[in-house]
Amino acid sequence: MNTILLVDDEPKIRQQLQRALADEDFEVLAVASALDARALVAERLFDILVVDNLMPGMTGLELIRELAQTTAEGERPQIIMMTAHASVESAIEAMRHGAFDYLQKPFEVDELIVVVRRALAHAALRSQHHYLLHERDEEFHHYGIVGRSRQVQEMIRTAELVAASKSTVLITGETGTGKELLARAIHDRSAQRDRPLIKVNCAAIPETLLESELFGHVRGAFTGAVQNKKGKFALADGSSIFLDEIGTMSLTLQAKLLRVLQEREVEPLGSDRPQRVDVRVIAATNRNLPQMVAEGKFLDDLFFRLNVIPIVLPPLRERKEDIKGLVEHFVKKHAQRAGRTFERIDEKFLESLSDYSWPGNIRELENTIERAVVLSTGSVLSPRLVPALEPATPATPQLPSLNLRQNLDWAERETVRRALDQSGGIKKDAAEAMGISQRALSYYLSKHRLEGGGA
């Protein structure tokens, strides 16, 4: 609920406006002086400040001027000044110090409500703008690329250089090494960062639909094509397109993609009129494309077109010096999500993670840390929270013979299920027994499709 601080020394006006704003589902706090308002703004955040100008002790304009000097823009409410003594000078002064709008008494209540809603919409746009600027100017590791190893630093230097160009990039690496993360970081540091990165997972789209998805189609091009559709390349015009799992594409579609890269134009299905596109391509694969070329499974011309700027993401087993930093990063991330705090990470916990080969790479490590954070019952992350990483022994025959990721999911599900059983289905008691918040428990109930009991 949006919060409004209303400041007016006239009781009847203050009460009338408070009731009207409350009827619009705003939370309204009303005070009679700018001094009282100043104290409240120092104690809590308000979305909107509606303030009269001429009041005893301190004027509304003086309050606005002081807020401009003492509070950051993001912490300051949207300000609407109202006064019966309007003047061009006071209006300009109020706007210069950050007021959103200015109302002259007497005014209709509906007019104030309209201005308040406009101010809230403006605040939302301002927050989004600041967020986008912040994201744009972040360093690469703030996108989740964590690591001080030589391999990672070389990869980041290459990515920073290529971000300033429109050159085609080919990112290769095993599953879970962060190829999409790197593609997003490159785009967000490019000149096209103000436009969206268009992403296509070539492996997730059936071959019969992938051509239409990439290049679009016109009405009647095939059964079911009841209207024209823009393809991903057309949507990415003036921006970047990320083609993930490029190695799964058929030879026929590879030839059509090659033409797009050569001619810089796409031809929608059913159309004989090509469309010019200005698109930077970032492709990624976990497959060995040179070997596929040698086996006739991937066009050599397409490979050369894609392989302009090759970036290889190293597997986690080859950069184990980064595990500690990654663990700290994921602990912080998932502790915040689960509403948890930890005093420290046990050194043996880190050792057990470092000794493992991580076939699923960073994605598998993050899953492991998320599970440890949520299922921990104390303030220290200890080795017992990662039993699936220990060598299998005959003493644990109940563990299904599955891959590691399935083992983690199974253990996670079983822990939550048993906690619910022991608590008689009471979610609050189950969460306390596991040492997690009810919000975190609800997340895992939904994830594993378990039915919770009472609150």
Protein Blocks (a to p, Z undefined) as FASTA:
>chain_A
ZZdddddfbfklmmmmmmmmmmnopacdddfbfklmmmmmmmpccfbdcddfbdghiafk
lmmmmmmmmpcfklpccdddddfbdcfklmmmmmmnopabdcdddddfklmmmmmmmmmm
mmmmmmmmmmmmmmmmpcfklnopacjbfklmmmmmmmmmmmmmmbdcdddddehilpmm
mmmmmmmmmmklmpccddddfklpcfklmmmmmnopaehkaghiabccddfklmmgoiac
ddehkllpcfklmmmmmmmmmnopacdehiabdcddddddddddfbdfklmmmnopacfk
lmmmmmmpgcddddfklmmmlmmmmmmmmmmmmmmmnopacfbdcfklmmmmmmpgolnl
mmlmmmmmmmmmmmpcbfbdcfklmmmlpccdfklmmbccddfklmmmmmmmmmmmmmmm
mnnopaklmmmmnopafklmmmmmmmnopacddZZ
